[in-house]
Amino acid sequence: MAVRRTLAALAAVAATLLFTGVPASAHGAPTSPLSRAAACGPEGGRADTPACRAAIAAGAAVREWDNIRVAQIDGRDRERIPDGELCSGGLSAYRGLDLPRTDWPATTLTAGARHTFRYRTTIPHKGTFRFYATTASYAPTRRLTWADLEEKPFLTVTDPPIRDGAYQMPGRLPAGRTGRHIIYTIWQNSNTQDTYYSCSDVVFRSPSGGAAPAPRTTPAAAPRTVPKAATGDGDPAAGVPVAAVTDTDGVPRPVVVGAAAGVTVLLGAAVALRLRRAGGVPAGRPCGVRNHRAGRRRIW
């Protein structure tokens, strides 16, 4: 009987906590641009990269990739999180994420372009996101310090909507940067005392740094737009053409186009020749050939 009374009491306490609105701990991490913790975690697909292997060996609890949180910071991030330990949030369990390396899995972005930031949430919560970019003098060969970050965030969002399991926050990337940088994300919860920290490695390219288009022999097709779930440059929610993809080793992997277009042109020419020989198309009247594009994209 005593055991039953104890179990009943515990059940009552649990029900009280559930229905009185006591919040659970929030969890999450950026997936676009991809954070170090998410990249090296079980679902990130980058655990076998040299940087992730080194981080895990040095100490990175990536099985809990969504749990880099510190309680009772109350906005005093620069006072409480030590220099050189920003990516781990000062937590020894994640110290491997602070390693200074030039081969962290990175996302290629165009400086100054629009981008929809995605922060995957495993337990939703209220709060404010602040996004900081490293300064032009940042060097990936040294540990990240507060002096490496701009004083003010380039994007601040409070209580953004959740779509497809992630907070989605459209904004504009900082301009005037090229090469490897870090986007540092701070998520300060408003209905818990927790603050989350994340480092996302990126490779910025200039707006004019894209490859020159190949000569066209047929009229250009309309720009390809990417569905909302895609990641990369541009604002997918607004249907802006995407020109970059997430890579795994810092080397940009542009969208593959043109293969299907070449096949289409050849097939169209063959059909046109046969029709002319059969008398179906008057001489001197070209057959219109549409230039289709084929591509590939990666979705987190």
Secondary structure by P-SEA (a helix, b strand, c coil): caaaaaaaaaaaaaaaaaaacccccccccccccccccccccccccccccaaaaaaaaaccccccccccccccccccccccccccccccccccccccccccccccbbbbbcccbbbbbbbbbcbbbbbbbbbbbbccccccccccccccccccccccccccccccccbbbbbbccccccccccbbbbbbbccccbbbbbbbbbbbbcccccccccccccccccbbbbcccccccccccccccccbbbbcccccccccccaaaaaaaaaaaaaaaaaaaaccccccbbbbbbbccccccccc
